[in-house]
Amino acid sequence: MDLPVVEVHKHGVWLLAKNVDQYIHRILVEEDAKSPDDTDKVLYGASSEAGKKLYRKGDFAESQIANLDSYLLKKVGLFPDVLERKVMRHFDDGDPVSALVTGEFYTKKGLFPGFGRPYVFNAKILLRVGRISEAKDAARVALKSPWWTLGCAYQEVADIAQWEDEQIEYIREKVTEEGRQEDLKKGKEPVQVALDEAAFLLDLASIEGSWDECLERVAECYKEAGLLEIAKFILYGD
């Protein structure tokens, strides 16, 4: 299974690429576009044979594609930041219909599974054009994803969704010992209870960016679920 490449921010992670090859391909294209001649090709040289399999130097210039973002979308893959820039360019060009169509495409099922960011961005552009009810619905869909995948502070999305603090309080109750025991009494498997607690703790940490405070307990939850390598990775330090 391909592992996504992400960048860590205060309130969670930002998806850089769906997999490592796609990320390397992108940065090689960006380097080539920035320096069309053979100077400053540090990344291309470092990537060795692996890089040559992904990208041939000079292909961006030879393609005659209008701009770098268009090349990336056509030749490399779909990237959240590139799609978001495409939407904003449509707005800048006075074409809100194309902006909305692209925003809707961004949320297409299967493009970025598990990430709430596409729905957050779509909610914001719907709000921009005055479609408040649809923006609220999109924000609520986003909040069904892990909150650390929203690409922004939780409260920004909660405000669009018109959510109060009930959901936060519900999750806080779930991570208490009483909440765990209640789930077990209802017949939920101990492994699932542990995994749910880890997910809830990460959601809560994303609100304030308080990741360090929950690391040990999250790792313990994964140990309880039998995922020892993940627990070890979480606690790994430089």
N, C-alpha and C positions, 0 to 999 in steps of 0.2 A: 504494500500500500504506500502511495506517495505521501510524504509528510510535507505540510505547508511550511513556507518560510515566513516568519512573522517578526515584527519589531515591537519591543516592549515599550509601552507608554505608562503614564501614571494610572490611568483608569482601565488598562487592559492591553490588548495586543492589536496591532494593525497588520493585516494580511499583505505581505509583499509579493508573494507568488504562490501558486498552487503546489509547486515542487521545486527542488533544487535546480534541476536542469533548466526550467523555465526562468528562474531567477538569474542564473549565470548567463543564459542567452540574452536576457534583457540588458544586463550591465555591460555585456560586450558590445551590443548594438549602440547603447548610449555612449560608450567610450569612442566608438568608431565615428558616430555622428558628431561628437565634440571635436575630434581631431582626425579629419579625413585623410591626412597624410600618415606616414608611418611613425611619426613622433608620438610620444606619450601613450604608447599602447602597452602600458604596464600590465593591465588585467588580462589582455589577450595573451601576452607572453607567459604570464603566470598560469593561465588555464591550460596550456600545453595542448596535447592531442584532444583532450575532452572538449576544450573550447572550439577547436577546429571542426569537430563533428557537429557542433551546435550552430556555428556562425562562420561565414566566410568574410574576411575583411573586404570592405568596399561594397558589400551588397546593398547597404542602405542607400548610398549615393547612386548606384547603378539602377536601383528600383524606380527612381524618380517619383516615389510616393511623396505627396505634398509635405508632410511633416512627420516628426519622430513618433508622436502618439499614434498616428494612423498606421505607420509601419509596425509598431509594436502590436496593435490590435489585429492586423492582418497576417503578420508573419511570425509572431512570437506567442501571443496568447492574450487572455483577458486579465486585466489588472484593475483592482478597485480605484486606485488614484487616477489612472488613465481614463477610465469610464466616467469618473466624476468630473474631470477636466473637460471631457467631451460634452457633457451636459451643460456645464457652465459656458462653454463656447457657443452653444446653441442659443442660450439666453443672451449672451453678448451680441450675437448676430441678429437678435430680434426674432428668433424662431422658437417660441415656447412650446409649440406642438412637438417639434423634434426633440426638445429637451425632455418633455414628459415621456415620450416614447422610449428614449434611451434610458431614462430613469426606471421605467417599468421593466425594460429588458434586463437591467442590472439586478433586479430581484428575481429573475427567472429561476425556477427550481432547478437545482443541480449545478448552477454556475459556481456558487460559493457556499456549499453546504456547511451548516453549523455556525455561520457568521451572521450576526445581526446587522452589521454595517450597511449592507445594501438597502434594507428596509428603513433604516434611520435616514439615510440620504434621500430616499424616495419620499419619506414623510416631510423632510425639510423643503423639497422642491414643490410638493403639493401645497404646502403651507404658503410658499412664496406666491403661488398663483391663486390663492384664496380658496382652495379646495380643502377646507378645514376638517370636514367630517372624514374624508378619505385620508388626510394626513394623520388624523387620530387613529384610524384603523391600522395604517401602516406602522405607526409607532408602537401600537400594541402587539403587532406581529413581531416586531423587532425585539420587544421585551420578553418574548417567549424563548428567545435564544439566550445563551449565556451572556450575562451583562458585560463581561469583560471582552466581548466581541463587538460592542456597539461602535467603537471608534471615537467615542466622546464620553463625557461625563453622563452617568445614569440620569441625573436630574433633568438634563436637556431633553432627553427622550420622554421621561415621565411627564414633563410639562406638556409636551405635544399630545401624549396619550391621555392627558387629563387624569392621571393616576395620583392618588393620595399616597400616604405612607403605609397603607394596609398590607401591601405585598411585602414590603421590607419587614414589617413586624411579623408577618406569617413565617418568613424565612428565618428570622431570628429565633422564633419559637421552635422551628424544626431542628435547629442545631443544638438545642438544649438536651440534657439527658432525658427529660420528660418527653420531648418530641421524639427522640429515638425509641424510647420504650413504647410509646403509643403506636409507632409504625410497626414495631415487632409484634405487638399484640394484635394488630390488624392482619398479621400473616405475611408481611413483607420479609423477604429473605435478608438475613444479616449482611450479606455481601452488597445487596442493593441499597440497604440503609446506609452503609458506610460510603458507597459511591455518591449517593444523594447528598450526604452531609458534606463531602468534599466539594461538590458542585455548589452547594448553598454557601459554603464558606468563601469560595472564590467570588461568587456574586457579591457578597457583602463586602469583601475586601476591595472590589472594584469601585465601590461608591466613594470611598475615601482614599483609595490608593494605598491602603495599609497592608501590603502583601506580606511583609516580614512577620507581622503579628500572627498570621494564620499558617505559616509554612509547616511548622512541626505537627499541628493537628491535621492538616491536609495529608501530609506524608503518612501519619498514623492511620488515617482512613484508608489510604491505598494499601497499606500493609494488611489491614483487617480484611480487605477485599482480595488479598492474595497477589496484588500487583507490586511485588517487592522491588523490581527494577525501577518502576516509576517513582516509588517512594524514595529510593536511593537517589535518583536523579534530582528530585525536588529539593533534597537537602544538600546537594552537592554545592560546594563553595570553591572559589578560586584559591 
